Amino acid sequence: MEFTEIAGYRIIRRLGAGGMGQVFLVEHPRLPRRDALKLLDAGVSRSDDFKTRFQREADILAQFSHPNIVMLYDRGEVDDRLWITMEYVEGTDAGALVADRGPLDAGTVLTLVGGAGAALDYAWRKRRVTHRDVKPENILIGFDDDGIESVKLADFGIAKAAGVATSLTSTGTTVGTMLYVSPEAIEGRDLDDRADLYSLGCTAFHLLTGRPPFSGSSVTALLAAHLHRTPPRASEANTHLSPSVDALFAKVLAKDPEARYDSCGEFVDDLARALRGEPISAFASTVIAPHRTMDPRPVTKNTTLIAAVTAIAVLLVVGVAVALGVYVAGGDDRAPVAAAPSTTQWASVTKTVTATAESTTRTTTQEEPTWTPDETTTTQAVVEPYEGMPCDPSEFGDRSADGTLGCSGLEGSWVDLTNQDHETVEFGAPCAEPGVRARVTATERIVTCRIAASGGSYSWQD
C-alpha cells in the first residue's frame, strides 16, 4: 500500500522499514516542522495488551527532555495500526560512521559516547528507565559546517514482544543487538542501568577499534563470548590507543555488574583520561578474569545452546515496554515492573547521585542465583499463542490455528508469519527459516523463504 498521509501527517518520503513497520519523513499537519513517523504493522498492533503498554510507555517517554535523547512528540492509531512521531535527526548514525571510516578518532568517540552516556544516566535518574538496546546504530549524529552538531540516543527502546529486535526508531537485527548485550540480560536476570553501561562499553570499544569486543560464528557462540570470554585488549586492536584503555574496558565489560562503573558519566570520565594516556580509576579496582558461571557444573555444547535459545526468547519478550522497550523501576527499587523469567531475587539498592557528578554509592545485597543452564523451562499449555511468547524447542516449526503465527527456532518465540517480523530483505538472497515471509527492500513486494527449485539452499522467493 502506498501512503500519502497518515493521521494528518503528509508523507514526504519513506526513511526505512524493519520488523516492526515503516518509518516515514512527514510534514506536521499544523506546525512548520518535519518529524519522523513510525507506522507499526498490523501484526504488531493487534494485541490489546500491547496497545495498553505502548500508550503507557509512550507517555513516559514524552516527559523526557534531554539534548541527547530523540524526543517523542505524538502517538495514535489509524486503521488498527499504531503510530508514533518523534524528532527527525538529519545525518547519520555511529554505526554507519564507523563502517565508513573505520576506527574513529578519540575526540569523536568521546563526543558520541559522552552524549549517549548522558542520555542513559538522565533516563535512569529521572524515571528508572533503561534502554536495553544501546549500540552504534542507535546513536544518531547531526552535522553542521563545523562538524558534529548533535548526538541523540534513539530507540528508547526495544520492541521485543513481537519477536524482533527492531523498534520504534531503529531497524537493527537480533544479531546486531546481541553484539552489545550484557551477560545478565543473556541469563535472564533483572536488569538496571549497569546493563546499559555494559552495552555502552561494547559500543565504545567498537567505535575505537572498528569492531565489537566479542564475536562468534553463531548466535550461540556470540552469547557464550559475552558470558565467559575475557574482554580483548583494545590497545592491540588499535595500536594508537594507550594500554590504559585495556583496564577501562575490563572494568566496564566486567561480567559482574557490581564490578563495573557506577554510572555512564564515571565511565566517560575515565575514558577521556585513558585516551589522553593518563591514570584511570579502573587500574585500582579492575581484575581481568573470566565470568564465574552460575552453576558449578561444566558448560557443554547442549547447555550453551539451551542457554542461548532461552536468552533469545527472554530478550525477545522480556519487559513491560513491548513497543518502546522501556523498562521502569519505581523509586529506588531496581526490580523492573515486569521482570524476565528468573529465579534471581534482588534486594533493593539505594543509589545516591551527587550534585557535582554522576558518581554513585550503591548498597546492595543479593541472594545467590540458582539458575541452572542445562534445565529446560517447562511451559504451560496455552490455547492460543501470541506474538513474542517463548516456545519450546519441541514446537519449532509449529503454526497457530489461523496460520498467522509460527514457533521460530531462530527467535525462540512465536513470530508473525504474515510478513512483519523480519527486516526487509533482497529478493533471491539466502534465508534460514522456511515459510517465513518478509518485505523486499524499498518495495511492498512480499516474498517467502523457500527451498530453491534445484534443491539445496533456501532463498527469498515469490
Secondary structure, DSSP 8 states (H G I E B T S, - for coil): ---SEETTEEEEEEEEE-SSEEEEEEE-SSSS-EEEEEEE-HHHHT-HHHHHHHHHHHHHHHT---TTB--EEEEEEETTEEEEEEE---EEEHHHHHHHHSS--HHHHHHHHHHHHHHHHHHHHHH-EE-S---GGGEEEEEETTEEEEEEE--S-B-TTTTSS-BTTB---HHHHHTT--HHHHTT----HHHHHHHHHHHHHHHHHSS-S---SSHHHHHHHHHH-----HHHHSTTS-THHHHHHHHHT-SSGGGS-SSHHHHHHHHHHHHTT---THHHH--------SSSS---HHHHHHHHHHHHHHHHH-SS-TTT--EE--TT--S-SS--S----B---EEEE-SSSS-EEEE--B------TTS-------SS--TT-B--GGGTT-B-TTSSEEEETTTTEEEETTTTSS--B-TT-B-SSTT-EEEBTTS--EEEEEE-TTSSSEEEE-
